[in-house]
Structure formats: C-alpha cells, structure tokens
Amino acid sequence: MTSSPHIVILGAGLIGLSTADSLLRRGARVTVVEREATVMRGASFANSGMIHPSQACNWAGPANDLAVDAAVQDLALRSMTLLQDRMTGLGLTAMRSRAPGCFQIFDHNADADQGFARLQARGIPVERRAKSSQTFDRPALFFASDRSGDARLFGDALARSVVTQGGEIQLAAQAPKIEMHEDGRATLVVGQDRCTPDGLVVACGAQSATVLRAVDIDLPVSPVRGWAADFRLPEGASVPDVPVMDASSRSALTRFSDRLRLSGTWGEDSVTPLLDRWGHIAPDFMAGLDAPIQVWSGLRPVSVAGRPYIGQTRVSNLWVNTGHGHMGWTLCAGSGALLADMMCDGRADTRFALT
Ligand SMILES: Cc1cc2nc3c(=O)[nH]c(=O)nc-3n(C[C@H](O)[C@H](O)[C@H](O)COP(=O)(O)OP(=O)(O)OC[C@H]3O[C@@H](n4cnc5c(N)ncnc54)[C@H](O)[C@@H]3O)c2cc1C
C-alpha cells in the first residue's frame, strides 16, 4: 500500500467510526460513506452501554468454542483500554469516570452458582453477590472490571474528531454498493460516482452480508433484533449506578446521565417482552416510571462463529470489520485499531479472519 493510502469505510456506526479514527491516526486518508442522514443510526444508536469483556461468549451458537471466546475476550480487554483512552482524548471525562462494574441477575441461586462456576473456570473476574436492593433482590454476579458509557455520545464525539483529523464523512449517500472493477479490485458506486480506493472497508453492521453478496462474498452474519425503552430518571427512586443485566432475557437496565434505559432481548418483534420482563423483575420500580420518552429497536450484526470478522477478503482492496453481535460497544476501539494495524502495518490475526 502507498505511504498515504486512501481508505473508504462503508458505515458510520461504532465500528466504522472507530476504524476511521484508527486509520487517521496512522496517517491514512479516510472517507466514511453512510447511507443515513446522520452517523450512529444503526445498532449503535441506543444500546445498553455496557463495556463488558465478561460477556465474551457466543450468544447465537448452541455451544461455546473456548478458543473463540478467549480471542474475543482478549480483543475486548485491549479495546477497553483504548476506549477509555479515547474517552479521555475526546473530553468525555464524566463517561470515563463512571462507576465501574456491571451486575448480572438470575431467577434462581442455582443459575447464579452455575454461571459463577463457568465464568471462573474461564478465568473471567467475577464475584458472587447475595440478593440486594441493587440487584432487585435477585441472586447476582458482579463484574468489577466491566465498565459502561453512552455509546451514542461517544460515537457523535468520535465523528466530530474524525472530521477534525482531516477525515471526510459523506452522509445520506445514495444507495452505496460495491461492484468488481475490471482489474479485480472492488469499486464503490454511489449514485453516478464510482471510486476504487486503496482500501474499502465494509462496516455496515447487520447489512454487511447483503453489501458483500453483490461481489459474491459470503459473510455469515445475520441480524438479531434488540429493543430499548428510555425513561426520564425517576425522582426520589433509587436507581442502580451500574448496569444490571438480566441473564434470562439478555436485557439490561442502565442509568445514563440524563435517562434510564431498559434495553436488550434477543429477536423479539416488539418491545412488550422487554417491558413485561422488567415489570416482573422490579414491579414497584417500573410502576414509578413515566411513559417511555423513546422506544427504539436495532439489529445486532451477529456472526455464527461468535466472533467478529476483521480482515481482508479474497478481493485485494476489500476488507471487513463487522459481526460484533452483542459486543460492538465493548469491541469497537480494539476492532478499529486491529484493522488499521492490518491495513497499514501488515499485521495478521487469523483469529478474526473471514475464511
Ligand atoms: C438493544 C441492544 C443492546 C446492545 N447492548 C450492547 C452493550 O451493552 N454492549 C456492547 O458492547 N454492545 C451492545 N450491543 C451491540 C452493539 O450495539 C453493536 O454490536 C454495534 O452497535 C455494531 O456496530 P456497527 O458499527 O457494526 O453497526 P451499526 O451501528 O449498525 O452501523 C452500521 C452502519 O452502516 C450503515 N450502512 C448499512 N448499509 C450501508 C450501505 N450499503 N452503505 C453505507 N452505509 C450503510 C448503517 O446505516 C449504519 O449506520 C447492543 C445492541 C443492541 C441492538
């Protein structure tokens, strides 16, 4: 690749923006192309905010592959350090200094005990906690090393920084798609414009597989819907200051600076199961909330393998950074840095290869 390569990134979610940021810091010329009118409108828009290396396991597959989980956890730990540094660099000091930790709550003691044993065996830092008001009187695990923060606030700040660093972000791009150039490289087509950059990165989240299908590349990533309902912070009620994750519904209650968010569930087609579940877990607390100020749903880009795809495709200038499933906020900074290392410095990491 030339000394100052031109890289085009398709998709301005957490992953595309983090990739852009990392590439700019390595001296690349970067253009981000996004089909929506603003950045961060995909799965990154209203997630649960947990930066949770503790959850580095396959939520989609029937059984976990321990080597894959270890690779994701490794990336997550590197990512958390990079993410916290980036928060500081972007002036997000309140986010950087949020109370550490996440709870995971269970219906029964036996489930919590089983989860504790499984995570301990994998070397994940975890504490078994008794029922308390912070866990809505449910048996719990506590992950003291996990963190949290408002992903959208971060992504918006990162987008501004990308532009300040000289990157370009093209919004509302007209039906961007990829075609093969006659020289065997990938070309980006946006309306009447065509461009064959040194590197073209697909970071389109749950749409990545569709985008790549146009050039006959099979990406085993599928969309899995999740929901979020935001509420005004209730006056007088005690709200846990770290996220509380419900193991059985794969959802969480997270307090942000200006709102409270219930978010998650896995493949449901409405917000009702999420609200019903928390009505069951915390009936008094839920009864004290006003109607939601925002209800949203987004599609997680879930990879069959239980780990993201980060690296080059069989087309020389075409790269992928996608398939982060329930871990995209946790993994964004590390994934961006890893792909930038690959593209600029020739680093290889077959653990995340698209094979
Ligand atoms: C309810 C919910 C809760 C979650 N909670 C957490 C959590 O607590 N912690 C955590 O680590 N992760 C969490 N996640 C997962 C995380 O949010 C995702 O993994 C992450 O947002 C994926 O980022 P992305 O950039 O790959 O995709 P997206 O954010 O979806 O971004 C993809 C972008 O590509 C654009 N795009 C698509 N097609 C094209 C095209 N053809 N041309 C140009 N642009 C295109 C889209 O418009 C979008 O802007 C949660 C997800 C959900 C849904």
The ligand as a Gaussian input file, in Angstrom:
#p B3LYP/6-31G(d) Opt

LIG

0 1
 C      -30.514000      -3.485000      22.173000
 C      -29.033000      -3.614000      22.011000
 C      -28.216000      -3.534000      23.130000
 C      -26.843000      -3.663000      22.996000
 N      -26.050000      -3.519000      24.100000
 C      -24.703000      -3.603000      23.984000
 C      -23.871000      -3.427000      25.113000
 O      -24.334000      -3.155000      26.208000
 N      -22.534000      -3.554000      24.953000
 C      -21.972000      -3.832000      23.747000
 O      -20.741000      -3.985000      23.682000
 N      -22.737000      -3.961000      22.639000
 C      -24.081000      -3.855000      22.731000
 N      -24.876000      -4.008000      21.633000
 C      -24.249000      -4.331000      20.349000
 C      -23.694000      -3.112000      19.642000
 O      -24.571000      -2.028000      19.746000
 C      -23.428000      -3.478000      18.170000
 O      -22.584000      -4.605000      18.110000
 C      -22.761000      -2.324000      17.451000
 O      -23.569000      -1.174000      17.527000
 C      -22.495000      -2.671000      15.994000
 O      -21.879000      -1.548000      15.424000
 P      -21.662000      -1.467000      13.859000
 O      -20.959000      -0.205000      13.595000
 O      -21.069000      -2.751000      13.376000
 O      -23.132000      -1.466000      13.251000
 P      -24.190000      -0.274000      13.165000
 O      -24.178000       0.559000      14.373000
 O      -25.483000      -0.900000      12.781000
 O      -23.627000       0.614000      11.993000
 C      -23.672000       0.197000      10.652000
 C      -23.847000       1.430000       9.799000
 O      -23.755000       1.061000       8.426000
 C      -24.729000       1.781000       7.707000
 N      -24.980000       1.082000       6.442000
 C      -25.640000      -0.077000       6.224000
 N      -25.625000      -0.388000       4.928000
 C      -24.933000       0.579000       4.300000
 C      -24.556000       0.824000       2.951000
 N      -24.896000      -0.005000       1.947000
 N      -23.832000       1.926000       2.680000
 C      -23.462000       2.800000       3.645000
 N      -23.800000       2.623000       4.946000
 C      -24.518000       1.531000       5.266000
 C      -25.906000       1.831000       8.645000
 O      -26.804000       2.873000       8.300000
 C      -25.207000       2.081000       9.983000
 O      -25.028000       3.451000      10.231000
 C      -26.267000      -3.882000      21.722000
 C      -27.089000      -3.938000      20.587000
 C      -28.460000      -3.803000      20.725000
 C      -29.323000      -3.846000      19.489000

